[in-house]
Amino acid sequence: MVYTRNWYGGLVAASAEHRVLKHQVVRAQLDRMLDDMEVGDPFPAEREIAEQFDVARETVRQALRELLLDGRVERRGRTTVVAKPKVQLPLAMGSYTEAAKDKGLSAGRILVGWTDLTADETLAGQLAIEPGAPIIQLERVLTTDGVRVGLETTKLPAARYPGLRETFDYRVSLYAEIRSRGIKFERTVDTIDTALPDARESALLTVDSRTPMFLLNRVSYDQNGVPIEQRRSLYRGDRMTFTAVMHAS
């Protein structure tokens, strides 16, 4: 077998290197095509692109996967269309609603449901409560400018938030509601990972099950070091990107 060096200095089979270069060439041509299109315009099908550039459909799929990850196109059912630019938000202690509005974006919530749970040992440890203690779970779909971009599931100790289900307007910031009860957000511990949505999550976010996701798990703490919430947020990787600002200590 013949080997050659790739751009990073590693040895790869010449045929594999050839495929990588082809997919990069196709990607560059598709980028130029997108520059002349408008948001919402239908994008050519894989077969059309493969015929236009005389390449294999797998080469086209590789290029399209990169375009999806970069947020240049998005899937709507069986069609692919030109996407709006990705929503860029900071990784911050505040809520999604507050961060989006600070950016001048329209932020909305769609209620999936309230659920009464009891804390298992893991959740009890995270929230510093007894196993079996009652939990309120609030699940909402996050929207920006009418597009479903995330799914947020928040678990709260029921004893700390009496009457929450009856008085809270799910369309607004939960963090603002919690602060109105005299609780101050002092710090959060976040874990960020990548994931693919399951069938239920795909349906709620109206996306293909192959859509890459950011998965953020958070435990927030108040001014006394007492846990406030455990939150799981699933964000569409094709529509969202996050930034973090760090300072030297």
C-alpha positions, 0 to 999 in steps of 0.5 A: 500500500502507498502511504503519504503524509497528511497536513499534521505530519502523520502517515495515512493511506494515499486513498484515504488522503485523497478522500479527505482532500475531495471532501474539503474541496467540495466543502469549499465549493458548497460554502461559496454556493451558500454565500449567494443564497438566502436564509430558508432557501432549499439546499440541493440534495446529496444526489444533485451535489454528487452529480454536479461535482462528480464525486461519491455521495459519501464525499458529499455527506462528509461535507454536509456534516461539516456544514451542519455542525457549523450552522450553515445549513439545517435539516427540516424533515427530509429537506436541507435549507440555508440556516440563520447564523448560530446563536452565540451565548456566554457560559454564565451563571444566569439563565438562558432567557436572561442571556438571550435577551442580553444579546437582543434575541427573542427568547421563549419557552414551551412547557413540556410539563411539571412532574412530581418526583422523589430524590434518589441517592444521586440527586439527594447528594447533589441537592443536599436533601434526604433520599426520598424527599419530594422533588419538583421537575420542570421541563421546557423547550427553549426557543430563539426567534421561534426556533427550538434550540434546547430542552431544559429539565430543572429539578428543585427540592419541593420543600424549598419552593412552596406554591411554585407550580401554581404561581410561576409563569413558565414563559419567563426566567426561573432564575428571576423567580428564585431570586424573588424568593430571597435566594441568591445564586452564588456559584454553579458547577457545570459539566459540559459534554456532547451527545445525540438526542434520543427519539423523544428529545428529537421529537421535542426539538423537531430535529434529526436524531443525528443532530449533535448536541451540547449537554450541560449538567449544572448544580447551582448554589446559594449564598450559604452554599446550599444547592438550589437546583439540578439542571440538565440542558440539551442544546442543538449543536447546529444552532448554538455556540457558547463562549467563556471568558476567563481571567488569570487568578 
